[in-house]
């Protein structure tokens, strides 16, 4: 058997804008987003409307520490 292959997980946090299509005005709103990467390749982005920067950072740290198995 070969060596155990572990996947390196990293995440970044950004403040971004999104269009809230539920609003009648289709207004642009600010939210945090977390980008997830596996072995340096983009995996997915999770938009977190209504959540704090602290929440987004915690989610990124949980991904990197293996607490989150799938984002």
mmCIF file as Biopython writes it, N, C-alpha, C and O atoms, coordinates in Angstrom:
data_model
#
loop_
_atom_site.group_PDB
_atom_site.id
_atom_site.type_symbol
_atom_site.label_atom_id
_atom_site.label_alt_id
_atom_site.label_comp_id
_atom_site.label_asym_id
_atom_site.label_entity_id
_atom_site.label_seq_id
_atom_site.pdbx_PDB_ins_code
_atom_site.Cartn_x
_atom_site.Cartn_y
_atom_site.Cartn_z
_atom_site.occupancy
_atom_site.B_iso_or_equiv
_atom_site.auth_seq_id
_atom_site.auth_asym_id
_atom_site.pdbx_PDB_model_num
ATOM 1   N N  . UNK A ? 1  ? 0.836   -1.191 0.000  1.0 0.0 1  A 1 
ATOM 2   C CA . UNK A ? 1  ? 0.000   0.000  0.000  1.0 0.0 1  A 1 
ATOM 3   C C  . UNK A ? 1  ? 0.874   1.245  0.000  1.0 0.0 1  A 1 
ATOM 4   O O  . UNK A ? 1  ? 1.968   1.260  0.564  1.0 0.0 1  A 1 
ATOM 5   N N  . UNK A ? 2  ? 0.369   2.280  -0.640 1.0 0.0 2  A 1 
ATOM 6   C CA . UNK A ? 2  ? 1.097   3.529  -0.689 1.0 0.0 2  A 1 
ATOM 7   C C  . UNK A ? 2  ? 0.876   4.350  0.562  1.0 0.0 2  A 1 
ATOM 8   O O  . UNK A ? 2  ? 0.094   3.968  1.432  1.0 0.0 2  A 1 
ATOM 9   N N  . UNK A ? 3  ? 1.558   5.469  0.656  1.0 0.0 3  A 1 
ATOM 10  C CA . UNK A ? 3  ? 1.396   6.331  1.832  1.0 0.0 3  A 1 
ATOM 11  C C  . UNK A ? 3  ? -0.026  6.896  1.886  1.0 0.0 3  A 1 
ATOM 12  O O  . UNK A ? 3  ? -0.685  7.102  0.867  1.0 0.0 3  A 1 
ATOM 13  N N  . UNK A ? 4  ? -0.458  7.130  3.103  1.0 0.0 4  A 1 
ATOM 14  C CA . UNK A ? 4  ? -1.790  7.703  3.303  1.0 0.0 4  A 1 
ATOM 15  C C  . UNK A ? 4  ? -1.828  9.103  2.694  1.0 0.0 4  A 1 
ATOM 16  O O  . UNK A ? 4  ? -1.009  9.957  3.034  1.0 0.0 4  A 1 
ATOM 17  N N  . UNK A ? 5  ? -2.771  9.329  1.804  1.0 0.0 5  A 1 
ATOM 18  C CA . UNK A ? 5  ? -2.894  10.626 1.144  1.0 0.0 5  A 1 
ATOM 19  C C  . UNK A ? 5  ? -3.871  11.498 1.923  1.0 0.0 5  A 1 
ATOM 20  O O  . UNK A ? 5  ? -5.035  11.133 2.092  1.0 0.0 5  A 1 
ATOM 21  N N  . UNK A ? 6  ? -3.409  12.631 2.390  1.0 0.0 6  A 1 
ATOM 22  C CA . UNK A ? 6  ? -4.296  13.565 3.065  1.0 0.0 6  A 1 
ATOM 23  C C  . UNK A ? 6  ? -4.505  14.757 2.165  1.0 0.0 6  A 1 
ATOM 24  O O  . UNK A ? 6  ? -3.589  15.198 1.471  1.0 0.0 6  A 1 
ATOM 25  N N  . UNK A ? 7  ? -5.701  15.270 2.182  1.0 0.0 7  A 1 
ATOM 26  C CA . UNK A ? 7  ? -6.026  16.427 1.364  1.0 0.0 7  A 1 
ATOM 27  C C  . UNK A ? 7  ? -5.870  17.682 2.198  1.0 0.0 7  A 1 
ATOM 28  O O  . UNK A ? 7  ? -6.391  17.780 3.309  1.0 0.0 7  A 1 
ATOM 29  N N  . UNK A ? 8  ? -5.149  18.632 1.648  1.0 0.0 8  A 1 
ATOM 30  C CA . UNK A ? 8  ? -4.949  19.903 2.336  1.0 0.0 8  A 1 
ATOM 31  C C  . UNK A ? 8  ? -6.144  20.805 2.052  1.0 0.0 8  A 1 
ATOM 32  O O  . UNK A ? 8  ? -6.474  21.083 0.899  1.0 0.0 8  A 1 
ATOM 33  N N  . UNK A ? 9  ? -6.784  21.255 3.129  1.0 0.0 9  A 1 
ATOM 34  C CA . UNK A ? 9  ? -7.952  22.114 3.002  1.0 0.0 9  A 1 
ATOM 35  C C  . UNK A ? 9  ? -7.620  23.506 3.518  1.0 0.0 9  A 1 
ATOM 36  O O  . UNK A ? 9  ? -7.104  23.669 4.624  1.0 0.0 9  A 1 
ATOM 37  N N  . UNK A ? 10 ? -7.925  24.505 2.697  1.0 0.0 10 A 1 
ATOM 38  C CA . UNK A ? 10 ? -7.780  25.897 3.121  1.0 0.0 10 A 1 
ATOM 39  C C  . UNK A ? 10 ? -9.071  26.630 2.760  1.0 0.0 10 A 1 
ATOM 40  O O  . UNK A ? 10 ? -9.862  26.163 1.940  1.0 0.0 10 A 1 
ATOM 41  N N  . UNK A ? 11 ? -9.265  27.785 3.390  1.0 0.0 11 A 1 
ATOM 42  C CA . UNK A ? 11 ? -10.451 28.594 3.125  1.0 0.0 11 A 1 
ATOM 43  C C  . UNK A ? 11 ? -10.089 30.064 3.246  1.0 0.0 11 A 1 
ATOM 44  O O  . UNK A ? 11 ? -9.193  30.436 4.004  1.0 0.0 11 A 1 
ATOM 45  N N  . UNK A ? 12 ? -10.791 30.891 2.496  1.0 0.0 12 A 1 
ATOM 46  C CA . UNK A ? 12 ? -10.615 32.340 2.582  1.0 0.0 12 A 1 
ATOM 47  C C  . UNK A ? 12 ? -11.980 32.977 2.845  1.0 0.0 12 A 1 
ATOM 48  O O  . UNK A ? 12 ? -13.018 32.438 2.463  1.0 0.0 12 A 1 
ATOM 49  N N  . UNK A ? 13 ? -11.955 34.129 3.503  1.0 0.0 13 A 1 
ATOM 50  C CA . UNK A ? 13 ? -13.175 34.867 3.842  1.0 0.0 13 A 1 
ATOM 51  C C  . UNK A ? 13 ? -13.142 36.201 3.126  1.0 0.0 13 A 1 
ATOM 52  O O  . UNK A ? 13 ? -12.122 36.890 3.137  1.0 0.0 13 A 1 
ATOM 53  N N  . UNK A ? 14 ? -14.254 36.572 2.499  1.0 0.0 14 A 1 
ATOM 54  C CA . UNK A ? 14 ? -14.368 37.865 1.816  1.0 0.0 14 A 1 
ATOM 55  C C  . UNK A ? 14 ? -15.680 38.535 2.185  1.0 0.0 14 A 1 
ATOM 56  O O  . UNK A ? 14 ? -16.679 37.873 2.467  1.0 0.0 14 A 1 
ATOM 57  N N  . UNK A ? 15 ? -15.657 39.853 2.178  1.0 0.0 15 A 1 
ATOM 58  C CA . UNK A ? 15 ? -16.902 40.617 2.238  1.0 0.0 15 A 1 
ATOM 59  C C  . UNK A ? 15 ? -17.302 40.834 0.786  1.0 0.0 15 A 1 
ATOM 60  O O  . UNK A ? 15 ? -16.476 41.235 -0.033 1.0 0.0 15 A 1 
ATOM 61  N N  . UNK A ? 16 ? -18.554 40.573 0.465  1.0 0.0 16 A 1 
ATOM 62  C CA . UNK A ? 16 ? -19.004 40.653 -0.921 1.0 0.0 16 A 1 
ATOM 63  C C  . UNK A ? 16 ? -20.406 41.243 -0.983 1.0 0.0 16 A 1 
ATOM 64  O O  . UNK A ? 16 ? -21.046 41.450 0.048  1.0 0.0 16 A 1 
ATOM 65  N N  . UNK A ? 17 ? -20.867 41.506 -2.168 1.0 0.0 17 A 1 
ATOM 66  C CA . UNK A ? 17 ? -22.235 41.970 -2.384 1.0 0.0 17 A 1 
ATOM 67  C C  . UNK A ? 17 ? -22.987 40.912 -3.170 1.0 0.0 17 A 1 
ATOM 68  O O  . UNK A ? 17 ? -22.409 40.196 -3.988 1.0 0.0 17 A 1 
ATOM 69  N N  . UNK A ? 18 ? -24.274 40.825 -2.911 1.0 0.0 18 A 1 
ATOM 70  C CA . UNK A ? 18 ? -25.117 39.894 -3.657 1.0 0.0 18 A 1 
ATOM 71  C C  . UNK A ? 18 ? -26.464 40.549 -3.896 1.0 0.0 18 A 1 
ATOM 72  O O  . UNK A ? 18 ? -26.833 41.498 -3.204 1.0 0.0 18 A 1 
ATOM 73  N N  . UNK A ? 19 ? -27.186 40.049 -4.861 1.0 0.0 19 A 1 
ATOM 74  C CA . UNK A ? 19 ? -28.515 40.567 -5.165 1.0 0.0 19 A 1 
ATOM 75  C C  . UNK A ? 19 ? -29.533 39.678 -4.465 1.0 0.0 19 A 1 
ATOM 76  O O  . UNK A ? 19 ? -29.577 38.466 -4.676 1.0 0.0 19 A 1 
ATOM 77  N N  . UNK A ? 20 ? -30.342 40.304 -3.635 1.0 0.0 20 A 1 
ATOM 78  C CA . UNK A ? 20 ? -31.390 39.584 -2.913 1.0 0.0 20 A 1 
ATOM 79  C C  . UNK A ? 20 ? -32.629 39.537 -3.798 1.0 0.0 20 A 1 
ATOM 80  O O  . UNK A ? 20 ? -33.375 40.513 -3.875 1.0 0.0 20 A 1 
ATOM 81  N N  . UNK A ? 21 ? -32.847 38.428 -4.453 1.0 0.0 21 A 1 
ATOM 82  C CA . UNK A ? 21 ? -33.968 38.304 -5.387 1.0 0.0 21 A 1 
ATOM 83  C C  . UNK A ? 21 ? -35.310 38.168 -4.681 1.0 0.0 21 A 1 
ATOM 84  O O  . UNK A ? 21 ? -36.358 38.227 -5.325 1.0 0.0 21 A 1 
ATOM 85  N N  . UNK A ? 22 ? -35.289 37.989 -3.375 1.0 0.0 22 A 1 
ATOM 86  C CA . UNK A ? 22 ? -36.542 37.929 -2.619 1.0 0.0 22 A 1 
ATOM 87  C C  . UNK A ? 22 ? -37.098 39.321 -2.337 1.0 0.0 22 A 1 
ATOM 88  O O  . UNK A ? 22 ? -38.280 39.483 -2.037 1.0 0.0 22 A 1 
ATOM 89  N N  . UNK A ? 23 ? -36.243 40.304 -2.437 1.0 0.0 23 A 1 
ATOM 90  C CA . UNK A ? 23 ? -36.680 41.679 -2.209 1.0 0.0 23 A 1 
ATOM 91  C C  . UNK A ? 23 ? -37.381 42.204 -3.461 1.0 0.0 23 A 1 
ATOM 92  O O  . UNK A ? 23 ? -36.968 41.896 -4.579 1.0 0.0 23 A 1 
ATOM 93  N N  . UNK A ? 24 ? -38.416 42.977 -3.281 1.0 0.0 24 A 1 
ATOM 94  C CA . UNK A ? 24 ? -39.127 43.543 -4.429 1.0 0.0 24 A 1 
ATOM 95  C C  . UNK A ? 24 ? -38.252 44.500 -5.221 1.0 0.0 24 A 1 
ATOM 96  O O  . UNK A ? 24 ? -38.452 44.684 -6.422 1.0 0.0 24 A 1 
ATOM 97  N N  . UNK A ? 25 ? -37.282 45.110 -4.551 1.0 0.0 25 A 1 
ATOM 98  C CA . UNK A ? 25 ? -36.434 46.094 -5.213 1.0 0.0 25 A 1 
ATOM 99  C C  . UNK A ? 25 ? -35.192 45.475 -5.842 1.0 0.0 25 A 1 
ATOM 100 O O  . UNK A ? 25 ? -34.437 46.169 -6.523 1.0 0.0 25 A 1 
ATOM 101 N N  . UNK A ? 26 ? -34.969 44.179 -5.627 1.0 0.0 26 A 1 
ATOM 102 C CA . UNK A ? 26 ? -33.756 43.514 -6.120 1.0 0.0 26 A 1 
ATOM 103 C C  . UNK A ? 26 ? -32.514 44.267 -5.693 1.0 0.0 26 A 1 
ATOM 104 O O  . UNK A ? 26 ? -31.600 44.474 -6.492 1.0 0.0 26 A 1 
ATOM 105 N N  . UNK A ? 27 ? -32.478 44.674 -4.445 1.0 0.0 27 A 1 
ATOM 106 C CA . UNK A ? 27 ? -31.378 45.478 -3.939 1.0 0.0 27 A 1 
ATOM 107 C C  . UNK A ? 27 ? -30.112 44.668 -3.717 1.0 0.0 27 A 1 
ATOM 108 O O  . UNK A ? 27 ? -30.164 43.466 -3.459 1.0 0.0 27 A 1 
ATOM 109 N N  . UNK A ? 28 ? -28.992 45.335 -3.819 1.0 0.0 28 A 1 
ATOM 110 C CA . UNK A ? 28 ? -27.700 44.715 -3.552 1.0 0.0 28 A 1 
ATOM 111 C C  . UNK A ? 28 ? -27.452 44.786 -2.049 1.0 0.0 28 A 1 
ATOM 112 O O  . UNK A ? 28 ? -27.638 45.830 -1.424 1.0 0.0 28 A 1 
ATOM 113 N N  . UNK A ? 29 ? -27.034 43.668 -1.486 1.0 0.0 29 A 1 
ATOM 114 C CA . UNK A ? 29 ? -26.765 43.613 -0.053 1.0 0.0 29 A 1 
ATOM 115 C C  . UNK A ? 29 ? -25.359 43.102 0.178  1.0 0.0 29 A 1 
ATOM 116 O O  . UNK A ? 29 ? -24.770 42.436 -0.672 1.0 0.0 29 A 1 
ATOM 117 N N  . UNK A ? 30 ? -24.838 43.429 1.342  1.0 0.0 30 A 1 
ATOM 118 C CA . UNK A ? 30 ? -23.492 42.995 1.705  1.0 0.0 30 A 1 
ATOM 119 C C  . UNK A ? 30 ? -23.578 41.725 2.544  1.0 0.0 30 A 1 
ATOM 120 O O  . UNK A ? 30 ? -24.464 41.579 3.385  1.0 0.0 30 A 1 
ATOM 121 N N  . UNK A ? 31 ? -22.650 40.817 2.301  1.0 0.0 31 A 1 
ATOM 122 C CA . UNK A ? 31 ? -22.589 39.570 3.070  1.0 0.0 31 A 1 
ATOM 123 C C  . UNK A ? 31 ? -21.148 39.077 3.064  1.0 0.0 31 A 1 
ATOM 124 O O  . UNK A ? 31 ? -20.322 39.542 2.279  1.0 0.0 31 A 1 
ATOM 125 N N  . UNK A ? 32 ? -20.865 38.143 3.939  1.0 0.0 32 A 1 
ATOM 126 C CA . UNK A ? 32 ? -19.568 37.474 3.928  1.0 0.0 32 A 1 
ATOM 127 C C  . UNK A ? 32 ? -19.695 36.186 3.140  1.0 0.0 32 A 1 
ATOM 128 O O  . UNK A ? 32 ? -20.761 35.573 3.079  1.0 0.0 32 A 1 
ATOM 129 N N  . UNK A ? 33 ? -18.592 35.792 2.541  1.0 0.0 33 A 1 
ATOM 130 C CA . UNK A ? 33 ? -18.545 34.537 1.790  1.0 0.0 33 A 1 
ATOM 131 C C  . UNK A ? 33 ? -17.267 33.810 2.177  1.0 0.0 33 A 1 
ATOM 132 O O  . UNK A ? 33 ? -16.244 34.434 2.461  1.0 0.0 33 A 1 
ATOM 133 N N  . UNK A ? 34 ? -17.336 32.495 2.186  1.0 0.0 34 A 1 
ATOM 134 C CA . UNK A ? 34 ? -16.165 31.667 2.447  1.0 0.0 34 A 1 
ATOM 135 C C  . UNK A ? 34 ? -15.903 30.830 1.200  1.0 0.0 34 A 1 
ATOM 136 O O  . UNK A ? 34 ? -16.789 30.124 0.720  1.0 0.0 34 A 1 
ATOM 137 N N  . UNK A ? 35 ? -14.684 30.913 0.681  1.0 0.0 35 A 1 
ATOM 138 C CA . UNK A ? 35 ? -14.265 30.080 -0.443 1.0 0.0 35 A 1 
ATOM 139 C C  . UNK A ? 35 ? -13.471 28.906 0.112  1.0 0.0 35 A 1 
ATOM 140 O O  . UNK A ? 35 ? -12.541 29.090 0.897  1.0 0.0 35 A 1 
ATOM 141 N N  . UNK A ? 36 ? -13.845 27.702 -0.300 1.0 0.0 36 A 1 
ATOM 142 C CA . UNK A ? 36 ? -13.208 26.485 0.181  1.0 0.0 36 A 1 
ATOM 143 C C  . UNK A ? 36 ? -12.320 25.902 -0.914 1.0 0.0 36 A 1 
ATOM 144 O O  . UNK A ? 36 ? -12.702 25.866 -2.084 1.0 0.0 36 A 1 
ATOM 145 N N  . UNK A ? 37 ? -11.134 25.448 -0.523 1.0 0.0 37 A 1 
ATOM 146 C CA . UNK A ? 37 ? -10.181 24.861 -1.458 1.0 0.0 37 A 1 
ATOM 147 C C  . UNK A ? 37 ? -9.709  23.512 -0.922 1.0 0.0 37 A 1 
ATOM 148 O O  . UNK A ? 37 ? -9.541  23.331 0.284  1.0 0.0 37 A 1 
ATOM 149 N N  . UNK A ? 38 ? -9.502  22.574 -1.837 1.0 0.0 38 A 1 
ATOM 150 C CA . UNK A ? 38 ? -8.915  21.282 -1.509 1.0 0.0 38 A 1 
ATOM 151 C C  . UNK A ? 38 ? -7.693  21.111 -2.399 1.0 0.0 38 A 1 
ATOM 152 O O  . UNK A ? 38 ? -7.795  21.172 -3.624 1.0 0.0 38 A 1 
ATOM 153 N N  . UNK A ? 39 ? -6.547  20.897 -1.782 1.0 0.0 39 A 1 
ATOM 154 C CA . UNK A ? 39 ? -5.278  20.740 -2.513 1.0 0.0 39 A 1 
ATOM 155 C C  . UNK A ? 39 ? -5.032  21.892 -3.479 1.0 0.0 39 A 1 
ATOM 156 O O  . UNK A ? 39 ? -4.538  21.686 -4.587 1.0 0.0 39 A 1 
ATOM 157 N N  . UNK A ? 40 ? -5.380  23.105 -3.054 1.0 0.0 40 A 1 
ATOM 158 C CA . UNK A ? 40 ? -5.121  24.292 -3.858 1.0 0.0 40 A 1 
ATOM 159 C C  . UNK A ? 40 ? -6.130  24.549 -4.961 1.0 0.0 40 A 1 
ATOM 160 O O  . UNK A ? 40 ? -6.012  25.541 -5.680 1.0 0.0 40 A 1 
ATOM 161 N N  . UNK A ? 41 ? -7.116  23.681 -5.110 1.0 0.0 41 A 1 
ATOM 162 C CA . UNK A ? 41 ? -8.134  23.857 -6.149 1.0 0.0 41 A 1 
ATOM 163 C C  . UNK A ? 41 ? -9.436  24.330 -5.515 1.0 0.0 41 A 1 
ATOM 164 O O  . UNK A ? 41 ? -9.854  23.844 -4.464 1.0 0.0 41 A 1 
ATOM 165 N N  . UNK A ? 42 ? -10.063 25.291 -6.187 1.0 0.0 42 A 1 
ATOM 166 C CA . UNK A ? 42 ? -11.333 25.813 -5.702 1.0 0.0 42 A 1 
ATOM 167 C C  . UNK A ? 42 ? -12.347 24.675 -5.619 1.0 0.0 42 A 1 
ATOM 168 O O  . UNK A ? 42 ? -12.500 23.900 -6.563 1.0 0.0 42 A 1 
ATOM 169 N N  . UNK A ? 43 ? -13.042 24.580 -4.475 1.0 0.0 43 A 1 
ATOM 170 C CA . UNK A ? 43 ? -14.043 23.542 -4.267 1.0 0.0 43 A 1 
ATOM 171 C C  . UNK A ? 43 ? -15.452 24.137 -4.349 1.0 0.0 43 A 1 
ATOM 172 O O  . UNK A ? 43 ? -16.272 23.684 -5.147 1.0 0.0 43 A 1 
ATOM 173 N N  . UNK A ? 44 ? -15.729 25.144 -3.528 1.0 0.0 44 A 1 
ATOM 174 C CA . UNK A ? 44 ? -17.027 25.816 -3.582 1.0 0.0 44 A 1 
ATOM 175 C C  . UNK A ? 44 ? -16.996 27.098 -2.753 1.0 0.0 44 A 1 
ATOM 176 O O  . UNK A ? 44 ? -16.100 27.314 -1.937 1.0 0.0 44 A 1 
ATOM 177 N N  . UNK A ? 45 ? -18.002 27.937 -2.985 1.0 0.0 45 A 1 
ATOM 178 C CA . UNK A ? 45 ? -18.180 29.179 -2.220 1.0 0.0 45 A 1 
ATOM 179 C C  . UNK A ? 45 ? -19.488 29.083 -1.454 1.0 0.0 45 A 1 
ATOM 180 O O  . UNK A ? 45 ? -20.506 28.641 -1.986 1.0 0.0 45 A 1 
ATOM 181 N N  . UNK A ? 46 ? -19.444 29.502 -0.203 1.0 0.0 46 A 1 
ATOM 182 C CA . UNK A ? 46 ? -20.651 29.533 0.622  1.0 0.0 46 A 1 
ATOM 183 C C  . UNK A ? 46 ? -20.936 30.985 0.986  1.0 0.0 46 A 1 
ATOM 184 O O  . UNK A ? 46 ? -20.143 31.625 1.677  1.0 0.0 46 A 1 
ATOM 185 N N  . UNK A ? 47 ? -22.057 31.497 0.524  1.0 0.0 47 A 1 
ATOM 186 C CA . UNK A ? 47 ? -22.490 32.853 0.829  1.0 0.0 47 A 1 
ATOM 187 C C  . UNK A ? 47 ? -23.233 32.819 2.161  1.0 0.0 47 A 1 
ATOM 188 O O  . UNK A ? 47 ? -24.075 31.950 2.388  1.0 0.0 47 A 1 
ATOM 189 N N  . UNK A ? 48 ? -22.914 33.772 3.041  1.0 0.0 48 A 1 
ATOM 190 C CA . UNK A ? 48 ? -23.456 33.777 4.397  1.0 0.0 48 A 1 
ATOM 191 C C  . UNK A ? 48 ? -24.218 35.068 4.697  1.0 0.0 48 A 1 
ATOM 192 O O  . UNK A ? 48 ? -23.786 35.847 5.546  1.0 0.0 48 A 1 
ATOM 193 N N  . UNK A ? 49 ? -25.339 35.310 4.021  1.0 0.0 49 A 1 
ATOM 194 C CA . UNK A ? 49 ? -26.102 36.526 4.305  1.0 0.0 49 A 1 
ATOM 195 C C  . UNK A ? 49 ? -26.636 36.511 5.731  1.0 0.0 49 A 1 
ATOM 196 O O  . UNK A ? 49 ? -27.127 35.489 6.212  1.0 0.0 49 A 1 
ATOM 197 N N  . UNK A ? 50 ? -26.535 37.637 6.388  1.0 0.0 50 A 1 
ATOM 198 C CA . UNK A ? 50 ? -27.040 37.758 7.748  1.0 0.0 50 A 1 
ATOM 199 C C  . UNK A ? 50 ? -26.095 37.234 8.819  1.0 0.0 50 A 1 
ATOM 200 O O  . UNK A ? 50 ? -26.418 37.303 10.005 1.0 0.0 50 A 1 
ATOM 201 N N  . UNK A ? 51 ? -24.934 36.712 8.431  1.0 0.0 51 A 1 
ATOM 202 C CA . UNK A ? 51 ? -23.968 36.191 9.400  1.0 0.0 51 A 1 
ATOM 203 C C  . UNK A ? 51 ? -22.829 37.191 9.580  1.0 0.0 51 A 1 
ATOM 204 O O  . UNK A ? 51 ? -22.551 37.999 8.694  1.0 0.0 51 A 1 
ATOM 205 N N  . UNK A ? 52 ? -22.184 37.126 10.724 1.0 0.0 52 A 1 
ATOM 206 C CA . UNK A ? 52 ? -21.110 38.057 11.052 1.0 0.0 52 A 1 
ATOM 207 C C  . UNK A ? 52 ? -19.772 37.610 10.456 1.0 0.0 52 A 1 
ATOM 208 O O  . UNK A ? 52 ? -19.618 36.480 9.992  1.0 0.0 52 A 1 
ATOM 209 N N  . UNK A ? 53 ? -18.829 38.524 10.485 1.0 0.0 53 A 1 
ATOM 210 C CA . UNK A ? 53 ? -17.468 38.199 10.044 1.0 0.0 53 A 1 
ATOM 211 C C  . UNK A ? 53 ? -16.885 37.095 10.931 1.0 0.0 53 A 1 
ATOM 212 O O  . UNK A ? 53 ? -16.198 36.197 10.444 1.0 0.0 53 A 1 
ATOM 213 N N  . UNK A ? 54 ? -17.163 37.168 12.236 1.0 0.0 54 A 1 
ATOM 214 C CA . UNK A ? 54 ? -16.677 36.156 13.168 1.0 0.0 54 A 1 
ATOM 215 C C  . UNK A ? 54 ? -17.205 34.766 12.782 1.0 0.0 54 A 1 
ATOM 216 O O  . UNK A ? 54 ? -16.459 33.788 12.827 1.0 0.0 54 A 1 
ATOM 217 N N  . UNK A ? 55 ? -18.463 34.679 12.411 1.0 0.0 55 A 1 
ATOM 218 C CA . UNK A ? 55 ? -19.066 33.421 11.992 1.0 0.0 55 A 1 
ATOM 219 C C  . UNK A ? 55 ? -18.346 32.876 10.758 1.0 0.0 55 A 1 
ATOM 220 O O  . UNK A ? 55 ? -18.031 31.687 10.694 1.0 0.0 55 A 1 
ATOM 221 N N  . UNK A ? 56 ? -18.087 33.745 9.781  1.0 0.0 56 A 1 
ATOM 222 C CA . UNK A ? 56 ? -17.409 33.322 8.551  1.0 0.0 56 A 1 
ATOM 223 C C  . UNK A ? 56 ? -15.989 32.832 8.837  1.0 0.0 56 A 1 
ATOM 224 O O  . UNK A ? 56 ? -15.553 31.825 8.279  1.0 0.0 56 A 1 
ATOM 225 N N  . UNK A ? 57 ? -15.276 33.541 9.698  1.0 0.0 57 A 1 
ATOM 226 C CA . UNK A ? 57 ? -13.910 33.130 10.055 1.0 0.0 57 A 1 
ATOM 227 C C  . UNK A ? 57 ? -13.928 31.792 10.769 1.0 0.0 57 A 1 
ATOM 228 O O  . UNK A ? 57 ? -13.082 30.934 10.514 1.0 0.0 57 A 1 
ATOM 229 N N  . UNK A ? 58 ? -14.889 31.612 11.663 1.0 0.0 58 A 1 
ATOM 230 C CA . UNK A ? 58 ? -15.012 30.349 12.381 1.0 0.0 58 A 1 
ATOM 231 C C  . UNK A ? 58 ? -15.288 29.197 11.422 1.0 0.0 58 A 1 
ATOM 232 O O  . UNK A ? 58 ? -14.732 28.111 11.582 1.0 0.0 58 A 1 
ATOM 233 N N  . UNK A ? 59 ? -16.140 29.426 10.428 1.0 0.0 59 A 1 
ATOM 234 C CA . UNK A ? 59 ? -16.426 28.393 9.433  1.0 0.0 59 A 1 
ATOM 235 C C  . UNK A ? 59 ? -15.166 28.037 8.646  1.0 0.0 59 A 1 
ATOM 236 O O  . UNK A ? 59 ? -14.903 26.861 8.394  1.0 0.0 59 A 1 
ATOM 237 N N  . UNK A ? 60 ? -14.390 29.043 8.261  1.0 0.0 60 A 1 
ATOM 238 C CA . UNK A ? 60 ? -13.144 28.793 7.528  1.0 0.0 60 A 1 
ATOM 239 C C  . UNK A ? 60 ? -12.170 27.981 8.377  1.0 0.0 60 A 1 
ATOM 240 O O  . UNK A ? 60 ? -11.542 27.046 7.880  1.0 0.0 60 A 1 
ATOM 241 N N  . UNK A ? 61 ? -12.043 28.330 9.642  1.0 0.0 61 A 1 
ATOM 242 C CA . UNK A ? 61 ? -11.142 27.594 10.540 1.0 0.0 61 A 1 
ATOM 243 C C  . UNK A ? 61 ? -11.618 26.154 10.741 1.0 0.0 61 A 1 
ATOM 244 O O  . UNK A ? 61 ? -10.802 25.233 10.791 1.0 0.0 61 A 1 
ATOM 245 N N  . UNK A ? 62 ? -12.914 25.961 10.854 1.0 0.0 62 A 1 
ATOM 246 C CA . UNK A ? 62 ? -13.454 24.611 11.018 1.0 0.0 62 A 1 
ATOM 247 C C  . UNK A ? 62 ? -13.172 23.750 9.792  1.0 0.0 62 A 1 
ATOM 248 O O  . UNK A ? 62 ? -12.903 22.555 9.922  1.0 0.0 62 A 1 
ATOM 249 N N  . UNK A ? 63 ? -13.231 24.345 8.605  1.0 0.0 63 A 1 
ATOM 250 C CA . UNK A ? 63 ? -12.905 23.626 7.372  1.0 0.0 63 A 1 
ATOM 251 C C  . UNK A ? 63 ? -11.435 23.198 7.385  1.0 0.0 63 A 1 
ATOM 252 O O  . UNK A ? 63 ? -11.106 22.046 7.104  1.0 0.0 63 A 1 
ATOM 253 N N  . UNK A ? 64 ? -10.572 24.139 7.713  1.0 0.0 64 A 1 
ATOM 254 C CA . UNK A ? 64 ? -9.133  23.866 7.698  1.0 0.0 64 A 1 
ATOM 255 C C  . UNK A ? 64 ? -8.728  22.845 8.772  1.0 0.0 64 A 1 
ATOM 256 O O  . UNK A ? 64 ? -7.772  22.094 8.579  1.0 0.0 64 A 1 
ATOM 257 N N  . UNK A ? 65 ? -9.443  22.816 9.890  1.0 0.0 65 A 1 
ATOM 258 C CA . UNK A ? 65 ? -9.111  21.893 10.985 1.0 0.0 65 A 1 
ATOM 259 C C  . UNK A ? 65 ? -9.828  20.547 10.866 1.0 0.0 65 A 1 
ATOM 260 O O  . UNK A ? 65 ? -9.648  19.676 11.717 1.0 0.0 65 A 1 
ATOM 261 N N  . UNK A ? 66 ? -10.637 20.371 9.820  1.0 0.0 66 A 1 
ATOM 262 C CA . UNK A ? 66 ? -11.299 19.096 9.597  1.0 0.0 66 A 1 
ATOM 263 C C  . UNK A ? 66 ? -12.600 18.908 10.338 1.0 0.0 66 A 1 
ATOM 264 O O  . UNK A ? 66 ? -13.186 17.826 10.288 1.0 0.0 66 A 1 
ATOM 265 N N  . UNK A ? 67 ? -13.077 19.954 11.037 1.0 0.0 67 A 1 
ATOM 266 C CA . UNK A ? 67 ? -14.354 19.859 11.740 1.0 0.0 67 A 1 
ATOM 267 C C  . UNK A ? 67 ? -15.500 19.759 10.719 1.0 0.0 67 A 1 
ATOM 268 O O  . UNK A ? 67 ? -16.423 18.962 10.887 1.0 0.0 67 A 1 
ATOM 269 N N  . UNK A ? 68 ? -15.428 20.576 9.664  1.0 0.0 68 A 1 
ATOM 270 C CA . UNK A ? 68 ? -16.406 20.494 8.563  1.0 0.0 68 A 1 
ATOM 271 C C  . UNK A ? 68 ? -15.895 19.463 7.565  1.0 0.0 68 A 1 
ATOM 272 O O  . UNK A ? 68 ? -14.787 19.594 7.044  1.0 0.0 68 A 1 
ATOM 273 N N  . UNK A ? 69 ? -16.686 18.458 7.304  1.0 0.0 69 A 1 
ATOM 274 C CA . UNK A ? 69 ? -16.293 17.435 6.327  1.0 0.0 69 A 1 
ATOM 275 C C  . UNK A ? 69 ? -16.666 17.861 4.917  1.0 0.0 69 A 1 
ATOM 276 O O  . UNK A ? 69 ? -15.943 17.578 3.962  1.0 0.0 69 A 1 
ATOM 277 N N  . UNK A ? 70 ? -17.808 18.549 4.791  1.0 0.0 70 A 1 
ATOM 278 C CA . UNK A ? 70 ? -18.250 19.072 3.497  1.0 0.0 70 A 1 
ATOM 279 C C  . UNK A ? 70 ? -18.843 20.440 3.746  1.0 0.0 70 A 1 
ATOM 280 O O  . UNK A ? 70 ? -19.644 20.624 4.662  1.0 0.0 70 A 1 
ATOM 281 N N  . UNK A ? 71 ? -18.454 21.381 2.941  1.0 0.0 71 A 1 
ATOM 282 C CA . UNK A ? 71 ? -18.906 22.760 3.138  1.0 0.0 71 A 1 
ATOM 283 C C  . UNK A ? 71 ? -20.318 22.956 2.633  1.0 0.0 71 A 1 
ATOM 284 O O  . UNK A ? 71 ? -20.857 24.060 2.720  1.0 0.0 71 A 1 
#
